[in-house]
């Protein structure tokens, strides 16, 4: 089942996000020391609570038997665009279509809120993830290198 989270779900969401993004950190050698702003290390209950309550982000979880196994957030912007963040599925449950189901849900919810485009940021060096997003209709729009990341940020968008 897919549904909006409430504030009581925040601790479980943080756990799912951290565990999911940690596989990327491990694969590419990111640590709390060399990439403290990477999602696996930077996400916290306070941050998610702020995004939910102050930024009014739409936060969606994929529930299985009452447990959260996947997650994403959507920031709807005033310009007909939205930003998709933290799309993730627990590592042991990947490659079962859950990520694609969450992504399609994000597209539907974005369209219903008047969004014409969805933007994402990824680790550019993660070519497997980039190809997955391209397979799902995203196009690569650019890159940016930041001093605080040991990787290049890749940017993609999909016209809805």
N, C-alpha and C positions, 0 to 999 in steps of 0.2 A: 504494500500500500504506500502511496506517495501522499504527503500532506505537509502543511505548514507546521513549523515547530512553534512551541511557546517557550517562555523563559525557563521552564522546568527541564526542557530538553537540552539546554546549553551545555552542561557538563558532558553529556554523552556525545553531542556534536563535536566538541573540542577533541574528545578522545578519538573519534573517527577521523577527523581531519588530520590530527597529529600522526596517527598510525598510518594513514594513507600516504601522506606526503613524506613520511620518513623513508619509504622505499625509494623515492627519488633522491632524497638526501644521501642514502646509503650507496645507491648506484653511481652517483656523480661525486661522492666524496665531500658533501657539504656537512659542516658541523656548526654547532652553536658558536664556535669561535670564528670560523671563516665566513659564515653566512647567517648572522644572528637575526636578520630580517626575513629569512626564508620561512615560509608558512609553517613548516614542521616545528620550528623553534619560536616563532613570533606569535602564533595564535594563542589566545587565552580566553578564559571565560569572560573577563572584563571587556576584551576586544569584541567578542561576539555579542555580548549584551549591548554594547555601545552601537554596533552596527544594526542590531534589531530595534532598539528603542530610539536612538537619536537619529540615525541615518534612515530609518524606516526601510531597511532592506527586506526583501522577501526572502525568507529562509525556508528551504524545503528539505525534507528528509525522506529517504526510502526506508520504510519500516518492514521488518520481517519478524513475525511472531512477537511484535511489540518492541523489538530492538532496532536501533538505527544502524543501518549497514551502508548507507550512502547519503550524500549531502551536496547541496549547492546553495549559493546565495545569489540574488539578482538585485543590482542597484539600478533602479529606473531613473533616468536623467531627464531633465526638462526638454532636451533637444530631440526627442524621439529616438533616443538611443539608450541602450542599457549595457551594463557591465556584468558579466558572469564571473563569479569568483568561487574558488575552492570546490569545484566539482570533483567529487572523490567517491570511491567505493573501497571498502575494506579489502586489503590485499588477497585474502583467502577466497573472496567472492567475486573477483574480477573475471572477465571473459565469459560472463553469463548474460550479457545484455543489459545489466543494471545501469551502467554508465550511459549507454545510448538511450535508455528509457528516461533517465534523469535529464539528459540533454534535450530530448524532444519535449519533455515537460517544461523545461526552461523556455524553449522557443514558443510554446503555446501560451504560457503565462506572460511572456514578454509582449507577444502580439496583442493579447487581451488588454494590456496596459498601454497600448499605443506605440510600442517600440517598433522601429523600422529596421534597426540594426542591433546586433549583439556583438560586443567586443570581449576579448579575453587576452590575458597575458600568460605566457608559458616560459619554461626554461627552453631557450632556443636550441640548445644542444640535445634536448630530448626529442630526437627525430621520430621515435615511435609514437609519442603523443601528438606531435605535429601532424603526422600522416593520418592519425585517427581523426583529428579535428578536420583536416582537409577532406577526408572521406565523408564527413558529416556536413560538408558545405561551407566550411570556413576558408577564407583566403588569407594568405600571409600579407601583412601590410607594412612590416618594418621591424627593426630591432633597435635596442638601446643598451648601452653598457653603463653600469653604475659602479662606482668605486666600492660600494658596500656589498656587492654580490660577486662571487667567483664564477659567474656565468653571465651569459648575455640574455637579456629579456627579449622574447619574441612576442610580437603583437599580431593578432588575427581578428577578423571580423566576418560576420555572416549577415547578409541581407535577409530579412525575414519576409 
